[in-house]
Amino acid sequence: MSTTSTSQKPEIFEELDPSPRLLMGPGPVDLYPRVLRAMSVPIQGQFDPEFRRYMMQTMALYRQVFKTANQQTFMIDGTARAGLEACMHSIIAPGDKVLVPIFGRFGHLLTEIAKRARAEVISMECEWGQVFKPGEIADAVARHKPRMVAMCQGDTSATVLHPVDEAGEACRRHGAILFVDVTASLAGNPFETDGWKVDIVAAGLQKCLSGPPGIAPVTFNERVVEILMHRRHIEAGIRPVDMVEGNGPIIQSNYFDLAMIMEYWDPKALNHHTEAASMLYAARECARAVLEEGLDKGIARHQLTSKALRAGLEAMGLGIFGDRKHLMSNVTGVVIPKASKSPDKVRAELLEDFGLEIGTSFGPLHGKIWRIGTMGYVCRKANVLRCLSSLETVLRRNGYKAPPGAGVDAAYEVYDDAQR
């Protein structure tokens, strides 16, 4: 039997000192410096009146970001996937029909979550890099009459942005709840919760909001509240004496129970969990940064930056992946040139020699495209020029020769044209 000596010096490792990186993959990306500063301020308890005021301010800020009047707009403590699970598991009851349009990896994720909620899942799939033809989703809603339609707006794995407004109209006509995952698209691409008749939305901070992964903004309307009240259950020990239980099936997860969480964010302040204070501060500051710039100005910045990046890549002789009419404004898919000896070595050298991270992809696109993100704080001219010049150098070392300086020159031309 082995024993550990109590006199052995504990292994405590070195102080954190991460190597500086420019994160230009599909996310996470570099944080706004002001968000980092916000995360360093003292934490408070979740029932401190001052902290409750910060919570209410965060709700008000994200109503503007989501473009909604929904009272129920708040944070789920956890990464973006926590928001997806809370929204889906709180609505879907066993046996409910859920329609999932899949055009990339994250449609498959929504299918997985729906199956774990014991839904009857109906999936429809189009080629990665494309979107469904007009009317296809609406026809499927009319045919299957699901309880929920769950879809992504932007899927970073395939780098395309799917129209959402048609699905909203169809869901209202046929009594379905429309759930949209905007983790990869919010604040870098147009999105209108109320205008497009979206019932429930989940996001994350780590893309165009330029915050840390770890908290998930959500919003939902009264159609969803009605469902939640039918499933309402509050655990013993914090249950009010006058509380009326819902008559529907209990939500399986306690932590991701939106019926309880919305009462936690309500003035009655149900003691559901301990709020992740530093993450709340981060979310609040991300929204402030986006709204101070202006949503439309921020989206225009993302559109210009991706246009400059793509012009540079094409000038280098590289192909842009996906349906050009439906590309995301914050992630670009680059077709890996056949002349490149080792796609993984290109990415490794960009990281090791230039401190610059770009991404690969998944499933049918693994080894076929690289993904370059231009999001939030990273979405700037200097970073596009650095990326293009670094990529040209590394590609040349790995067997692909682009016209010298062509990428940077083409990007400059886009920026110059925008200033004329």
SULQUI-V561029 format. One record per residue. N is the residue number from 1. SS is DSSP state (@ for helix, = for strand, . for the rest). OMEGA is omega in degrees with one decimal (NA if undefined). NEAR is the number of other ideal C-beta (glycine too) atoms within 12 Angstrom. Layout:
BEGIN
<<N | SS | OMEGA | NEAR> <N | SS | OMEGA | NEAR>>
END
This chain:
BEGIN
<<1 | . | -177.5 | 3> <2 | . | 176.7 | 4> <3 | . | 177.2 | 7> <4 | . | -178.6 | 10> <5 | . | 177.6 | 8> <6 | . | 180.0 | 7> <7 | . | -178.8 | 7> <8 | . | -179.2 | 8> <9 | . | -179.4 | 8> <10 | . | 177.7 | 9> <11 | . | -174.9 | 7> <12 | . | 177.7 | 7> <13 | . | -176.0 | 7> <14 | . | 174.3 | 7> <15 | . | 179.7 | 6> <16 | . | 176.4 | 7> <17 | . | -174.7 | 7> <18 | . | 175.3 | 10> <19 | . | 179.4 | 13> <20 | . | 179.0 | 12> <21 | . | 166.1 | 21> <22 | = | -173.4 | 30> <23 | = | 179.7 | 35> <24 | . | 171.6 | 45> <25 | . | -179.1 | 36> <26 | . | 177.9 | 43> <27 | . | 5.4 | 43> <28 | . | 178.3 | 33> <29 | . | -179.9 | 44> <30 | . | -177.9 | 33> <31 | . | 167.3 | 33> <32 | . | 177.6 | 36> <33 | @ | -179.9 | 16> <34 | @ | 176.8 | 25> <35 | @ | 175.6 | 36> <36 | @ | 179.5 | 21> <37 | @ | -179.8 | 16> <38 | @ | -178.6 | 30> <39 | @ | -176.8 | 28> <40 | . | -179.0 | 16> <41 | . | -176.6 | 20> <42 | . | 176.5 | 13> <43 | . | 175.7 | 21> <44 | . | 175.3 | 20> <45 | . | -173.6 | 17> <46 | . | 177.8 | 26> <47 | . | 170.9 | 20> <48 | . | -178.3 | 16> <49 | @ | 179.0 | 14> <50 | @ | 179.4 | 17> <51 | @ | 176.3 | 26> <52 | @ | 177.1 | 24> <53 | @ | 176.4 | 18> <54 | @ | 177.9 | 33> <55 | @ | 179.8 | 37> <56 | @ | 176.8 | 24> <57 | @ | 179.4 | 25> <58 | @ | 175.7 | 38> <59 | @ | -178.4 | 34> <60 | @ | 179.6 | 25> <61 | @ | -176.3 | 32> <62 | @ | 169.5 | 46> <63 | @ | 178.9 | 28> <64 | @ | 179.5 | 28> <65 | @ | -179.8 | 42> <66 | @ | -174.7 | 41> <67 | . | -177.6 | 27> <68 | . | 170.5 | 35> <69 | . | -177.3 | 19> <70 | . | 172.2 | 31> <71 | . | -175.8 | 21> <72 | = | 178.6 | 40> <73 | = | -172.9 | 40> <74 | = | -174.4 | 42> <75 | = | 167.6 | 48> <76 | = | -179.1 | 50> <77 | = | -176.2 | 33> <78 | . | 179.2 | 28> <79 | . | -176.5 | 29> <80 | @ | -179.5 | 41> <81 | @ | 175.3 | 29> <82 | @ | 176.8 | 35> <83 | @ | 178.3 | 44> <84 | @ | -177.1 | 43> <85 | @ | 179.7 | 35> <86 | @ | -177.6 | 46> <87 | @ | -175.3 | 51> <88 | @ | -177.9 | 47> <89 | @ | -179.0 | 43> <90 | @ | -179.7 | 48> <91 | @ | -173.1 | 46> <92 | . | 170.7 | 47> <93 | . | -179.7 | 29> <94 | . | 179.2 | 21> <95 | . | 177.1 | 15> <96 | . | 173.7 | 32> <97 | = | 176.7 | 30> <98 | = | 177.8 | 43> <99 | = | -179.4 | 43> <100 | = | 171.4 | 45> <101 | = | -174.0 | 47> <102 | = | 174.0 | 36> <103 | . | 178.9 | 42> <104 | . | -174.9 | 46> <105 | @ | -170.4 | 31> <106 | @ | 166.3 | 42> <107 | @ | 175.6 | 43> <108 | @ | 176.9 | 28> <109 | @ | 178.4 | 32> <110 | @ | 175.6 | 43> <111 | @ | 179.1 | 32> <112 | @ | -179.0 | 23> <113 | @ | 179.6 | 36> <114 | @ | 178.3 | 39> <115 | @ | 179.0 | 23> <116 | @ | 173.9 | 22> <117 | . | 177.4 | 36> <118 | . | 175.1 | 19> <119 | . | 166.8 | 32> <120 | = | -170.9 | 23> <121 | = | 174.8 | 32> <122 | = | -179.3 | 28> <123 | = | 173.1 | 29> <124 | = | -171.0 | 29> <125 | = | 171.2 | 28> <126 | . | -178.1 | 26> <127 | . | 177.8 | 19> <128 | . | -176.4 | 32> <129 | . | 177.2 | 33> <130 | . | 172.7 | 26> <131 | . | 179.6 | 38> <132 | . | 178.1 | 32> <133 | . | 177.7 | 20> <134 | . | 178.6 | 17> <135 | . | -176.1 | 16> <136 | @ | -179.4 | 25> <137 | @ | 178.9 | 42> <138 | @ | 178.4 | 30> <139 | @ | 179.8 | 21> <140 | @ | 177.1 | 32> <141 | @ | 179.8 | 37> <142 | @ | -176.4 | 21> <143 | @ | -172.1 | 18> <144 | @ | -177.9 | 27> <145 | . | -177.8 | 22> <146 | . | 171.8 | 37> <147 | . | -177.5 | 34> <148 | = | 163.6 | 46> <149 | = | -178.0 | 53> <150 | = | -177.7 | 53> <151 | = | 171.6 | 56> <152 | = | 166.7 | 45> <153 | . | 176.8 | 49> <154 | = | 178.1 | 46> <155 | = | -175.1 | 48> <156 | . | -179.4 | 52> <157 | . | -178.8 | 37> <158 | . | 174.2 | 42> <159 | . | 179.0 | 51> <160 | = | -177.7 | 43> <161 | = | -175.7 | 40> <162 | . | 173.5 | 45> <163 | . | -175.6 | 34> <164 | . | -170.1 | 40> <165 | @ | 179.2 | 25> <166 | @ | 179.3 | 29> <167 | @ | 178.8 | 43> <168 | @ | 178.1 | 35> <169 | @ | -177.8 | 24> <170 | @ | -179.5 | 35> <171 | @ | 178.3 | 39> <172 | @ | -179.4 | 22> <173 | @ | -171.6 | 18> <174 | @ | 172.5 | 26> <175 | . | 179.2 | 20> <176 | . | 173.1 | 40> <177 | = | 176.7 | 42> <178 | = | 176.0 | 44> <179 | = | -179.1 | 51> <180 | = | 174.1 | 51> <181 | = | 179.9 | 45> <182 | . | -178.8 | 50> <183 | . | -172.5 | 48> <184 | . | -169.9 | 50> <185 | . | -172.2 | 45> <186 | = | 176.8 | 55> <187 | . | 173.8 | 50> <188 | . | -179.7 | 48> <189 | = | 179.7 | 41> <190 | . | 173.9 | 28> <191 | . | -178.5 | 40> <192 | . | -178.1 | 28> <193 | . | -175.9 | 39> <194 | . | -177.1 | 23> <195 | . | -178.9 | 16> <196 | . | 175.9 | 30> <197 | . | 176.1 | 27> <198 | . | -174.1 | 44> <199 | . | -176.2 | 39> <200 | = | -172.0 | 48> <201 | = | 174.2 | 50> <202 | = | -178.6 | 53> <203 | . | 173.7 | 51> <204 | . | -178.5 | 44> <205 | . | -160.5 | 53> <206 | . | 178.9 | 43> <207 | . | -174.5 | 49> <208 | . | 175.8 | 51> <209 | . | 175.7 | 52> <210 | . | 174.6 | 44> <211 | . | -179.9 | 49> <212 | . | 170.1 | 34> <213 | . | 178.9 | 30> <214 | . | 175.4 | 31> <215 | = | -170.9 | 43> <216 | = | 174.4 | 43> <217 | = | 175.3 | 54> <218 | = | 173.0 | 52> <219 | = | 176.5 | 46> <220 | = | -172.8 | 45> <221 | . | -175.2 | 34> <222 | @ | 175.0 | 20> <223 | @ | 178.9 | 27> <224 | @ | 178.7 | 40> <225 | @ | 180.0 | 28> <226 | @ | 177.2 | 20> <227 | @ | -178.0 | 35> <228 | @ | -179.0 | 36> <229 | @ | 174.4 | 26> <230 | @ | -178.7 | 22> <231 | . | -171.8 | 31> <232 | . | 175.9 | 30> <233 | . | 177.3 | 30> <234 | . | -174.0 | 30> <235 | . | 176.3 | 23> <236 | . | -179.3 | 11> <237 | . | 175.6 | 10> <238 | . | -175.9 | 19> <239 | . | 176.3 | 18> <240 | . | -175.9 | 19> <241 | . | -177.6 | 8> <242 | . | -175.7 | 8> <243 | . | 177.8 | 19> <244 | . | 179.8 | 13> <245 | . | 172.8 | 19> <246 | . | -178.8 | 23> <247 | . | 178.9 | 13> <248 | . | -179.5 | 21> <249 | . | -179.1 | 24> <250 | . | 174.8 | 23> <251 | . | -169.2 | 35> <252 | . | -178.0 | 24> <253 | . | 173.2 | 29> <254 | . | -175.3 | 22> <255 | . | -176.4 | 22> <256 | . | -179.6 | 33> <257 | . | -176.9 | 31> <258 | @ | 179.2 | 44> <259 | @ | 177.1 | 39> <260 | @ | -176.9 | 37> <261 | @ | -179.4 | 40> <262 | @ | 175.3 | 40> <263 | @ | 173.0 | 29> <264 | @ | 179.8 | 31> <265 | . | 178.5 | 37> <266 | . | 175.6 | 22> <267 | . | 178.0 | 16> <268 | . | 170.9 | 18> <269 | . | 174.1 | 25> <270 | . | -175.9 | 26> <271 | . | -173.9 | 21> <272 | . | -178.3 | 33> <273 | . | 175.3 | 27> <274 | . | -176.5 | 18> <275 | . | 176.9 | 32> <276 | . | -167.0 | 28> <277 | @ | -177.2 | 32> <278 | @ | 177.2 | 28> <279 | @ | 175.5 | 35> <280 | @ | 177.8 | 43> <281 | @ | 179.5 | 35> <282 | @ | -179.3 | 40> <283 | @ | 178.4 | 49> <284 | @ | -177.0 | 40> <285 | @ | 175.6 | 36> <286 | @ | -179.5 | 47> <287 | @ | 178.1 | 42> <288 | @ | -180.0 | 28> <289 | @ | -178.9 | 33> <290 | @ | -176.3 | 42> <291 | @ | 176.4 | 26> <292 | @ | 175.0 | 17> <293 | @ | -174.0 | 27> <294 | . | -177.2 | 15> <295 | @ | -177.5 | 29> <296 | @ | 178.1 | 19> <297 | @ | 179.0 | 18> <298 | @ | 177.8 | 35> <299 | @ | 178.1 | 32> <300 | @ | 177.3 | 21> <301 | @ | 178.0 | 35> <302 | @ | -179.3 | 44> <303 | @ | 179.5 | 28> <304 | @ | -177.6 | 29> <305 | @ | 178.6 | 42> <306 | @ | 176.9 | 42> <307 | @ | 179.3 | 31> <308 | @ | 179.5 | 40> <309 | @ | -177.5 | 51> <310 | @ | 176.2 | 37> <311 | @ | 178.6 | 31> <312 | @ | 179.8 | 42> <313 | @ | -179.8 | 40> <314 | @ | 176.5 | 28> <315 | @ | 176.6 | 27> <316 | . | 179.2 | 38> <317 | . | -178.6 | 26> <318 | . | -179.7 | 36> <319 | = | 175.3 | 21> <320 | = | -176.2 | 31> <321 | . | 169.4 | 36> <322 | . | 179.0 | 38> <323 | . | -173.2 | 24> <324 | @ | 179.3 | 21> <325 | @ | -173.0 | 14> <326 | @ | 178.9 | 30> <327 | = | 173.1 | 37> <328 | . | 178.9 | 54> <329 | . | -173.1 | 40> <330 | . | 176.8 | 49> <331 | = | -179.9 | 49> <332 | = | 174.4 | 48> <333 | = | -179.0 | 42> <334 | = | 177.8 | 46> <335 | = | -178.0 | 30> <336 | . | -177.5 | 33> <337 | . | -178.9 | 27> <338 | . | -178.6 | 15> <339 | . | 179.2 | 19> <340 | . | -174.7 | 30> <341 | . | -174.9 | 18> <342 | . | 179.0 | 19> <343 | @ | 179.5 | 32> <344 | @ | 179.1 | 20> <345 | @ | 176.6 | 20> <346 | @ | 179.8 | 36> <347 | @ | -179.6 | 33> <348 | @ | -179.3 | 19> <349 | @ | 175.0 | 26> <350 | @ | -178.7 | 36> <351 | @ | -173.8 | 25> <352 | @ | -173.1 | 16> <353 | @ | -176.0 | 17> <354 | @ | 179.7 | 28> <355 | . | -173.7 | 21> <356 | = | -178.7 | 37> <357 | = | 166.3 | 32> <358 | . | -173.2 | 45> <359 | = | 167.4 | 36> <360 | . | 176.4 | 28> <361 | . | -171.5 | 36> <362 | . | 169.3 | 25> <363 | @ | -176.4 | 24> <364 | @ | -179.0 | 20> <365 | @ | 179.9 | 32> <366 | . | -179.0 | 18> <367 | . | -179.2 | 19> <368 | . | 177.9 | 27> <369 | = | 163.0 | 38> <370 | = | 177.4 | 41> <371 | = | -179.8 | 46> <372 | = | -179.4 | 51> <373 | = | 172.2 | 46> <374 | . | -169.8 | 50> <375 | . | 170.7 | 53> <376 | @ | -177.9 | 44> <377 | @ | -179.9 | 40> <378 | @ | -173.2 | 42> <379 | . | -176.4 | 46> <380 | . | -177.6 | 27> <381 | @ | -176.5 | 26> <382 | @ | -178.5 | 21> <383 | @ | 176.2 | 36> <384 | @ | -179.3 | 39> <385 | @ | 177.8 | 30> <386 | @ | -179.6 | 28> <387 | @ | -177.5 | 44> <388 | @ | -178.7 | 46> <389 | @ | 178.5 | 28> <390 | @ | -179.1 | 34> <391 | @ | 177.9 | 44> <392 | @ | -178.5 | 35> <393 | @ | -177.4 | 26> <394 | @ | 177.3 | 34> <395 | @ | 179.6 | 38> <396 | @ | 178.7 | 25> <397 | @ | -176.0 | 22> <398 | . | 168.1 | 27> <399 | . | 179.6 | 18> <400 | . | -177.6 | 27> <401 | . | 174.3 | 19> <402 | . | 175.0 | 33> <403 | . | -174.3 | 20> <404 | . | 175.4 | 17> <405 | . | -174.8 | 19> <406 | @ | -178.3 | 25> <407 | @ | 179.9 | 37> <408 | @ | -179.8 | 32> <409 | @ | -179.2 | 24> <410 | @ | 177.7 | 30> <411 | @ | 176.4 | 39> <412 | @ | -178.0 | 25> <413 | @ | 177.8 | 20> <414 | @ | 179.4 | 30> <415 | @ | 179.0 | 25> <416 | @ | 178.4 | 15> <417 | @ | -178.3 | 14> <418 | @ | -178.1 | 18> <419 | @ | -177.7 | 11> <420 | . | NA | 7>>
END
